[in-house]
């Protein structure tokens, strides 16, 4: 296992805590870097995260990650998508829920994309996590842990929003629901890259 220190470009302290929680097991320590990123108007969270990384790469010359998430509601044709944050900051979760009044189909999913930029090789690697669930009929819970949709999104196989979960339930949620997520994919990929540098066959690890 490696011993890596990588910057996470974000002003969200909760994201830093979660990233360390997910990546420490791979020998990866996350440090915070606050930098301005462009506001890109697109429903595609992958496109948004990638364009942010390309802009930040002009000023940061060490390895870093950027992560973006979007909420895709089936009945709203994928809205708000990557516009989740500005939409919720402007109209609020209450008005978003009102768009689904009396709707039986409340299925939705959260898509998260982590972009890793390596200045040595000069390109980006994308890691995607998709988390299915449904939209709650009303806001539930108080502990959002920095997650914009934590009070209105009920993950598949759970009967609570993340904001309703206590610490033990939150840990269970992370271990079960997010197993194999974009953080896991990134951690496994980085270890394999490091093994290749030392001539180790990652397939035998």
Secondary structure by P-SEA (a helix, b strand, c coil): ccbbbbbbbcccaaaaaaaaaacccccbbbbbbbbbbbbcccccaaaaaaaaaaaacccccccbbbbbbbbbbcccccccccaaaaaaaaccaaaaaaaacccccbbbbbbbbbbbbbccccbbbbbbbbbbbbbcccccccccccccccccccccccccccccccaaaaaaaaaccccccaaaaaaaaaaaaaaaaaccccccc
